[in-house]
């Protein structure tokens, strides 16, 4: 039932239910620390918009959370569907209570120094009061727009989901990093006529899965993919795209895979310092506590909005969990 008064008073709020958010929930539960967990979407929401059957770069061992192995049929890297099923199984195994599809809209500091969270769920608004907040919100919330005419057209997307969509069609892919290269390889195999445009001279091996590089290069060599380096679109039209070279190319669909930005709203509401061009939250790496006492950052949320390649991935972030649990326990003991 919707309410304008606090519905709940807990010790800790975890905002985000991706892999690290869930791993932290398990650790807090094991430590006997009371918490509430939210996600604006479903568990593993960011992975939901990954391409169908996408293989992760990391191995199953490095992606596993909370000591639960990931078992895949071929003992190789898990794909999107396998990893989402794995996350669901972790929630069930540890009987985690995740308030999915409940978005935190506002955070206030109360007179007694606690945090008041205002949320909106399917059944309406709610209010919670907690002692600590952990932001495990990830770093990819909205696409980096090209900022050109026609970008809002119906045949333009910033998310690659299913290569079947582009079968038999002229497809322009904009970008030169992993997501663009993977889309080019998979869509060409699915029967699309692919043109790949990006600003760089060549692909950066540090930004592309190692098994995709020989694939895309052979496709370009054999003229199965048209490669237009050192180019960028300046206008998207009905059925064509104008490039900055003056060339106009055919395009039934456009995939603008140029990266994603973090939604920093919650950081700003809480007063967390965001530093540099990437706007990384300022944290103490020993505790993961931000410049705001009682506000912690976990997972890839520490990355901000990288202007170049992604530099923080899930497998780098498992260490955040024990750091945060220990820091919160020390805060408890100091009271």
N, C-alpha and C positions, 0 to 999 in steps of 0.2 A: 504494500500500500504506500502511495506517495505521501511524503511528510515534509514539513518545514522545520522540524526539530530533529536533533541528532537521532538517527536510527540505531547507531552503534558506537561504542567506545572501545577501541582496541589499542594495543601497544604500538603496532607497526602497520603501515600501509605499503604494500608492494604495488606499484603502478606498472603494469605490463606483464603479460603471461607468455612470453617467448621462452626459449630454452633456459636462459640464465635466470629469468624471473621465476620459472618453475623450480629450477634447482635450488634457488634461495628459499622458496616456500617449503621445500622438503627439509632443508637444513634448519629453518626456524622451527618447524614442527618437531623435528628430532630434538632440538634444544629446549623444547617446552616454552617457546616464546610466542605469545599471542599475536596474530596478524590477520589482516584482511587483504585480499588480492583482487585487483581490477584489471580488465582489459577492455578497450573500446570496441574490440572485435572478438573473434574466436581465439582460442588457444593457438599459438603459432600463427597469428594473423599475417605477418609479413610473408611467411613461407607459402601462404595460400595463393598469393599472386605470382609466385614463381612459375615458370613454364611447366606444363604437364610433363612428368617423367624426368625432370631435370636432375642430373647427378650433382651431388655436392662435391666441392673441391676437396674437403677434408675426409679422412677415413672415419669409419664407424666408431673406432675406439676414441678418436679425438672429439667427436660430436656427442658422445654419450654423457648423460647427466645423472647425478645422484647415485652413482655406482651401479646403474642399471645398464647392462650391455645392450647394444643394438644388434639384433640378428637379422641379416639379410640373406636371401636364398643363395646368392652367388659369392658370398663372402667378400664382396667388393664395396665400393662406396655406396651409401644409401641414396635413393632418389627422393624426390619431393614427397611422393605418396607414402613411402616407407617411413620417412622421418615424421610426417604428420601423424601417422598411425602410432609411431613410437611415443610421441608426446602425449597423445590421448591415453596410451597405456600407462605412462608414468602418473598422470593425474588419477587414473583409476587405482593403480597399485598402492599409492600413498593416500588415497581418499582426500585429495586436495579439493578445497572449496574455492573455486575461481568464479568471481562475479563477471562473467563474459558479457559483452555488449552493454557494458556500463562505462560511460566515458566520464572522466574527471574534468569538470568544466571550470572549477575555480578552487583555489587553496588560500586559506586565510590563517593568520597567526592569532590565536586566542589570547585573552588577557593573562591566562595562567601559563603561557608559553607553549601550549600544544598547537597542533595543526588541525584546522577544520577543512574537510574535503567536501565539496559540493559536486554531486554526480548526477547524471541523467541515465536512467535505465529504461527498459521496455515498459515498466510499470510506473514511470515518472521519476521525479527528482528525489534524491536522498542526501543526507548529511551525516558525515562520520567525523569523529575526533580521535586523533592518534598522537603518540609521542614522537615517532620517527616516520619519515617518508623515504622510500627507496624508489628512485626513478630507473626502471628497467624498460624504457620505452623504445629502445632501438634507435637507429639513425636514418632510416629510410621511410619517410612519411609522404613525401610529395615529389613529383618529378621536377628536375631542373628544366625549365622551359627554354625553348629556342628564342622566343620573343619575336616571332616573325608573323606576317599576315598569313591567315589560313590555318594556323596551328590548332585552332579550336574546331576544325572541320570534322565531320563524322567519320571520315576514313583515316583519321590520324589517331594514333595511340602511343602512349608512353610506357605501355606494359605489354610484354610478349607472353602470351598464354598458350596458344594452340597453333602449331604450324599448319594444320589442316585448313584453317581459315583462309590461307593465302594460296592454296592450290590453284595453279593455272593463271595466277594474277601477276601483274607487274608490281613488285614490292620494292620500295626504297627504304633501306635501313640507315638511320643516321647514328653514327657513333663508332668508336674503334676499340672499345674495351670489351670485357668478357661477355656482357649481356648482348651486345650488338653482334659479336662474332658468333656466339652460340645461336642466335636467332637466324643469322645468315646461313650457317651450316644446316640447321634443322629445316628451315623453310625451303632451301634449295632441294634437299632430299625429299621433301614432301611435294615437290613439283611446282614451286613458285619460281618466277623469273626475278632473281634478286640482284639489286644494285646496292652497293655499300659505299656510303659517303662519310668520310671523316676528315678532321682537320690535320691529323698527323701524317707523317711520311710513311710510317710502317706501324705494325702492331707492337705494343709493349709486352714482352714476355711476362713481366711482373703483374700485368693486369688481365691476362688471358689464361684460362686453364691450359696446362701444357699439352693435353691431348687434342685440343681444338686447333692449335696453331698449324700443325701439318695439314689438317683437314681444310682449313680456310685457304691456306696457301696453294694447295693442290687444286682446289676449286677455282681460284683466281687464275692459276697457270693454265688450266684446261678450259678457261672461259665459261665455266658454269656459273660463276658469280662475277659480275662486273664490279671492279674496284676503282673507286674515284678518290684517291688520297689528296690531301691538301685542298679539300673542297668543303663547302657548307651551304645548306639551303638558305635562300633569302626570301622565298615566297612559295607557299603551297597553294596550288590551284586545283581546279576540278580536272583530275586525270593527269596532271603534270606537276612537276616541281622545278622552279627556277633556282639554279645554283649561282654562287658568287662568281663563277667563271663565265657566266653568261649563257651557259648551256641549259636547255630546258629538256628534262627527261620525263618519260612516261612513268606514271605511278598511280595504280588503282588504289593502293594503300601505302601509308607511311608509318613506319615504326621509329619514333624518335627516342632512342635508348641512350640518353646522354647523362644518366646519373640521377640521383635523388638527394633531396635535402631533408634535414631533420626539422620537425615541428618543435620549436623552442618555447612554446607558450608556457608550459609548466615550469621550466627553468626560470623564466622571467617572472612569473607570478610568485615564485618562492624566493627570488632574489639571488639566484645562483649566477656567479660571474661566468661569462662566456668570452673566451679568449681567442685572439688571432683571427685570421681569415676563415678558418674552419669553424670558428665559434665553439671550441671545445669547452665543456664545463670544467671549472677549476676544482680539482679534488686533491685530497691527500692520498697518494697511492698506497700507503700502508693501511689505511682504513676505508678508503673509497668515500670518505665523508667530504662533502663540498665545503665551500666557504661559509655556508649557512649551517650552524650547529643542528644536528638531527636530520639533515637531508643528505642522503647517500645516492650514489650513481652506480649502476651495475650494468654489465654487458656492453654491447656495442654502442649504447647511449653515450659512452665516454668519448666517442669519436667526433661528435659534432656533425658538421656537413663537409666532409673532405672535398677540397677543390680539385684534387687529382684522383689517384686511385684509392680504393678502400684499403685502410691500413689496420683496422681492427675487425677480427672475425670471431665467431663464437668460441672456437677452440682456445683463443687467447684469454677468454674471460672467466673460465672456471675458477681461477684463483680469487676472483672478486667475492665469491660466496663466503668462504671462511673468514676473509678480512672483515666483511660487513657483520657477520654474526659475532665475531670476537669484539668488534668495536661497540656493538649494541649491548653486549653482555657487560662490557666495562662501564658503559654509561649507566646501566642498571645498578651495578655495584657501587658506583660513585654517588648515588642518590641517597 
